[in-house]
Amino acid sequence: MDVISPEDRETVEPVEGGFLTQMGAGERMSIQHFRIDPGAGASKHSHEHEQVGYLVEGSLTIVVNDEEYSVEAGDSYLIPSNEAHAIWNRGNEPAVGVETFSPPRPRPPDLGN
């Protein structure tokens, strides 16, 4: 078993106003904490990772294959692997949550803009 303390975590800003912290990664999945400031987001991208998230605070707009979804605090979501998607915070407060990825991400990615 591994225990990862806060001192061992690195937060990165892959896009302006978007912050990701890798919380842990195993052989089959990883988990990260995110904060997306109002007006920030990740442009359309895809990856091999199945992405499951839970939004703790705020709201997000997630576009998957050109279909738009509204996600509110308390909602969870699943983005299948290799599905083109974009994520935006169109609200007035930061969006904060956690996401798991399978297969694992070795570290938070550069999501581009």
Backbone as CSV, one residue per row, in Angstrom:
resi,resn,N_x,N_y,N_z,CA_x,CA_y,CA_z,C_x,C_y,C_z
1,MET,0.844,-1.181,0.000,0.000,0.000,0.000,0.885,1.239,0.000
2,ASP,0.460,2.261,-0.738,1.152,3.543,-0.743,0.268,4.597,-0.093
3,VAL,0.874,5.448,0.701,0.212,6.627,1.257,0.927,7.828,0.679
4,ILE,0.177,8.722,0.031,0.771,9.899,-0.594,0.376,11.120,0.230
5,SER,1.355,11.773,0.821,1.077,12.943,1.653,0.983,14.190,0.778
6,PRO,0.349,15.242,1.283,0.226,16.482,0.502,1.573,17.042,0.045
7,GLU,2.641,16.856,0.817,3.960,17.371,0.431,4.506,16.678,-0.811
8,ASP,4.005,15.471,-1.109,4.494,14.703,-2.253,3.689,14.957,-3.529
9,ARG,2.717,15.848,-3.481,1.868,16.133,-4.632,2.294,17.428,-5.296
10,GLU,2.209,17.432,-6.606,2.548,18.633,-7.372,1.297,19.112,-8.102
11,THR,1.009,20.389,-7.993,-0.097,20.987,-8.742,0.485,21.690,-9.958
12,VAL,-0.128,21.434,-11.110,0.305,22.076,-12.350,-0.869,22.850,-12.934
13,GLU,-0.550,23.819,-13.794,-1.555,24.630,-14.476,-1.400,24.382,-15.982
14,PRO,-1.989,23.267,-16.501,-1.806,22.936,-17.915,-2.484,23.915,-18.870
15,VAL,-3.505,24.612,-18.398,-4.143,25.697,-19.151,-4.380,26.834,-18.167
16,GLU,-4.393,28.040,-18.662,-4.602,29.186,-17.773,-5.923,29.034,-17.023
17,GLY,-5.841,29.071,-15.694,-7.036,28.965,-14.859,-7.476,27.542,-14.575
18,GLY,-6.712,26.549,-15.027,-7.036,25.147,-14.769,-5.900,24.495,-14.004
19,PHE,-6.196,23.938,-12.831,-5.173,23.401,-11.950,-5.441,21.926,-11.678
20,LEU,-4.424,21.084,-11.846,-4.538,19.643,-11.651,-3.485,19.176,-10.655
21,THR,-3.903,18.300,-9.740,-2.995,17.703,-8.777,-3.146,16.193,-8.840
22,GLN,-2.087,15.498,-9.196,-2.105,14.040,-9.202,-2.119,13.571,-7.749
23,MET,-3.174,12.856,-7.360,-3.315,12.395,-5.982,-2.696,11.018,-5.785
24,GLY,-2.683,10.223,-6.832,-2.100,8.895,-6.743,-2.288,8.163,-8.058
25,ALA,-1.415,7.218,-8.323,-1.508,6.422,-9.545,-1.045,5.009,-9.253
26,GLY,-1.855,4.049,-9.681,-1.501,2.646,-9.546,-1.251,2.047,-10.910
27,GLU,-1.337,0.737,-10.990,-1.116,0.054,-12.257,-2.308,0.159,-13.199
28,ARG,-3.527,0.341,-12.661,-4.726,0.312,-13.496,-5.560,1.587,-13.465
29,MET,-5.263,2.504,-12.548,-6.005,3.757,-12.502,-5.211,4.817,-11.778
30,SER,-5.647,6.066,-11.978,-5.060,7.192,-11.253,-6.192,8.122,-10.845
31,ILE,-5.897,8.987,-9.883,-6.889,9.948,-9.404,-6.229,11.317,-9.310
32,GLN,-7.002,12.336,-9.702,-6.486,13.700,-9.608,-7.559,14.632,-9.063
33,HIS,-7.100,15.676,-8.423,-7.960,16.758,-7.944,-7.849,17.873,-8.975
34,PHE,-8.958,18.558,-9.254,-8.897,19.668,-10.204,-9.637,20.887,-9.680
35,ARG,-9.204,22.037,-10.160,-9.919,23.304,-9.963,-9.852,24.037,-11.288
36,ILE,-11.025,24.458,-11.773,-11.111,25.217,-13.014,-11.779,26.545,-12.684
37,ASP,-11.049,27.620,-12.876,-11.571,28.951,-12.571,-12.642,29.365,-13.577
38,PRO,-13.510,30.316,-13.199,-14.523,30.806,-14.136,-13.881,31.270,-15.447
39,GLY,-14.462,30.864,-16.555,-13.969,31.238,-17.878,-12.880,30.338,-18.423
40,ALA,-12.339,29.449,-17.605,-11.252,28.565,-18.040,-11.802,27.214,-18.477
41,GLY,-10.948,26.459,-19.155,-11.337,25.117,-19.569,-10.295,24.488,-20.457
42,ALA,-10.608,23.303,-20.924,-9.721,22.556,-21.820,-10.425,22.392,-23.156
43,SER,-9.753,22.774,-24.220,-10.339,22.669,-25.555,-10.473,21.197,-25.955
44,LYS,-11.118,20.962,-27.078,-11.422,19.617,-27.553,-10.151,18.768,-27.643
45,HIS,-10.210,17.590,-27.016,-9.093,16.657,-27.013,-9.631,15.247,-26.756
46,SER,-8.802,14.263,-26.935,-9.181,12.889,-26.597,-7.955,12.169,-26.054
47,HIS,-8.198,11.077,-25.365,-7.106,10.281,-24.800,-7.608,8.868,-24.563
48,GLU,-6.675,7.954,-24.382,-7.030,6.551,-24.198,-7.699,6.282,-22.856
49,HIS,-7.616,7.220,-21.936,-8.102,7.016,-20.570,-9.615,7.149,-20.477
50,GLU,-10.255,6.181,-19.833,-11.634,6.353,-19.420,-11.589,7.329,-18.248
51,GLN,-12.479,8.311,-18.232,-12.405,9.415,-17.265,-13.716,9.467,-16.488
52,VAL,-13.641,9.271,-15.181,-14.815,9.319,-14.318,-14.590,10.436,-13.312
53,GLY,-15.546,11.363,-13.211,-15.365,12.501,-12.330,-16.524,12.720,-11.387
54,TYR,-16.247,13.473,-10.328,-17.245,13.898,-9.355,-16.999,15.373,-9.078
55,LEU,-18.022,16.194,-9.297,-17.898,17.629,-9.094,-18.342,17.994,-7.686
56,VAL,-17.423,18.548,-6.894,-17.686,18.896,-5.505,-18.285,20.298,-5.387
57,GLU,-17.749,21.247,-6.168,-18.202,22.642,-6.110,-18.327,23.197,-7.518
58,GLY,-19.242,24.146,-7.693,-19.354,24.858,-8.960,-20.130,24.097,-10.018
59,SER,-19.858,24.463,-11.262,-20.535,23.822,-12.393,-19.573,23.770,-13.577
60,LEU,-19.830,22.817,-14.475,-19.026,22.648,-15.676,-19.930,22.421,-16.874
61,THR,-19.431,22.782,-18.027,-20.031,22.385,-19.295,-19.052,21.426,-19.938
62,ILE,-19.533,20.218,-20.230,-18.688,19.210,-20.876,-19.298,18.902,-22.229
63,VAL,-18.494,19.007,-23.269,-18.941,18.719,-24.629,-18.273,17.419,-25.059
64,VAL,-19.094,16.414,-25.369,-18.603,15.119,-25.830,-19.225,14.849,-27.184
65,ASN,-18.380,14.660,-28.195,-18.864,14.425,-29.563,-19.914,15.458,-29.973
66,ASP,-19.610,16.711,-29.691,-20.448,17.861,-30.061,-21.786,17.925,-29.327
67,GLU,-21.992,17.095,-28.297,-23.189,17.193,-27.465,-22.798,17.816,-26.132
68,GLU,-23.536,18.851,-25.711,-23.206,19.629,-24.521,-23.966,19.112,-23.301
69,TYR,-23.235,18.950,-22.185,-23.811,18.484,-20.926,-23.510,19.496,-19.830
70,SER,-24.491,19.757,-18.960,-24.292,20.609,-17.791,-24.067,19.721,-16.579
71,VAL,-22.979,19.976,-15.855,-22.638,19.205,-14.667,-22.624,20.162,-13.485
72,GLU,-23.374,19.824,-12.445,-23.485,20.663,-11.250,-22.847,19.956,-10.061
73,ALA,-22.522,20.723,-9.012,-21.962,20.146,-7.794,-22.834,18.983,-7.331
74,GLY,-22.194,17.871,-7.017,-22.896,16.660,-6.610,-23.088,15.662,-7.736
75,ASP,-22.919,16.119,-8.981,-23.045,15.227,-10.139,-21.738,14.483,-10.371
76,SER,-21.866,13.291,-10.937,-20.705,12.562,-11.433,-20.876,12.377,-12.932
77,TYR,-19.793,12.015,-13.613,-19.836,11.879,-15.065,-18.806,10.857,-15.517
78,LEU,-19.040,10.307,-16.690,-18.129,9.344,-17.304,-17.885,9.766,-18.741
79,ILE,-16.628,9.925,-19.099,-16.244,10.207,-20.479,-15.509,8.966,-20.979
80,PRO,-16.079,8.258,-21.966,-15.430,7.032,-22.459,-14.059,7.317,-23.074
81,SER,-13.215,6.308,-23.098,-11.892,6.463,-23.692,-12.016,6.797,-25.171
82,ASN,-11.077,7.595,-25.638,-10.971,8.002,-27.046,-12.157,8.808,-27.572
83,GLU,-12.997,9.356,-26.697,-14.100,10.231,-27.110,-13.614,11.680,-27.064
84,ALA,-13.756,12.395,-28.168,-13.374,13.810,-28.204,-14.258,14.587,-27.228
85,HIS,-13.631,15.423,-26.386,-14.383,16.189,-25.398,-13.657,17.487,-25.046
86,ALA,-14.435,18.424,-24.543,-13.924,19.701,-24.042,-14.633,19.975,-22.724
87,ILE,-13.970,20.707,-21.835,-14.545,21.007,-20.524,-14.359,22.497,-20.258
88,TRP,-15.455,23.174,-19.865,-15.406,24.616,-19.619,-16.151,24.971,-18.350
89,ASN,-15.631,25.951,-17.632,-16.348,26.519,-16.504,-16.972,27.824,-16.981
90,ARG,-18.254,27.790,-17.242,-18.988,28.978,-17.676,-19.701,29.653,-16.514
91,GLY,-19.463,29.145,-15.302,-20.102,29.694,-14.115,-19.330,30.868,-13.535
92,ASN,-19.766,31.298,-12.351,-19.165,32.450,-11.679,-18.269,32.075,-10.513
93,GLU,-18.115,30.785,-10.244,-17.254,30.335,-9.152,-16.380,29.183,-9.645
94,PRO,-15.271,28.919,-8.954,-14.413,27.813,-9.383,-15.169,26.485,-9.365
95,ALA,-14.843,25.627,-10.302,-15.346,24.252,-10.327,-14.255,23.383,-9.717
96,VAL,-14.619,22.594,-8.706,-13.650,21.786,-7.972,-14.162,20.356,-7.913
97,GLY,-13.276,19.394,-8.165,-13.693,18.006,-8.095,-12.528,17.047,-8.166
98,VAL,-12.870,15.776,-8.337,-11.878,14.718,-8.470,-12.221,13.880,-9.694
99,GLU,-11.182,13.339,-10.332,-11.368,12.477,-11.492,-10.451,11.277,-11.374
100,THR,-10.946,10.123,-11.826,-10.120,8.931,-11.940,-9.946,8.610,-13.409
101,PHE,-8.813,8.006,-13.732,-8.474,7.665,-15.111,-7.996,6.216,-15.171
102,SER,-8.476,5.489,-16.177,-8.005,4.135,-16.420,-7.848,3.947,-17.919
103,PRO,-6.667,3.535,-18.391,-5.447,3.298,-17.618,-4.962,4.583,-16.949
104,PRO,-4.053,4.466,-15.990,-3.633,5.639,-15.219,-2.865,6.657,-16.049
105,ARG,-3.011,7.890,-15.641,-2.168,8.954,-16.178,-0.948,9.045,-15.277
106,PRO,0.240,9.075,-15.850,1.429,9.150,-15.004,1.573,10.488,-14.294
107,ARG,1.000,11.552,-14.876,1.033,12.889,-14.280,-0.029,13.718,-14.989
108,PRO,-0.450,14.859,-14.420,-1.404,15.702,-15.134,-0.878,16.105,-16.504
109,PRO,-1.719,16.049,-17.530,-1.273,16.302,-18.907,-1.251,17.777,-19.273
110,ASP,-0.636,18.074,-20.394,-0.729,19.385,-21.007,-1.966,19.332,-21.901
111,LEU,-3.023,20.022,-21.526,-4.294,19.922,-22.232,-4.430,20.886,-23.388
112,GLY,-3.510,21.790,-23.537,-3.626,22.760,-24.628,-4.779,23.710,-24.381
113,ASN,-5.020,24.591,-25.321,-6.115,25.539,-25.142,-6.859,25.778,-26.405
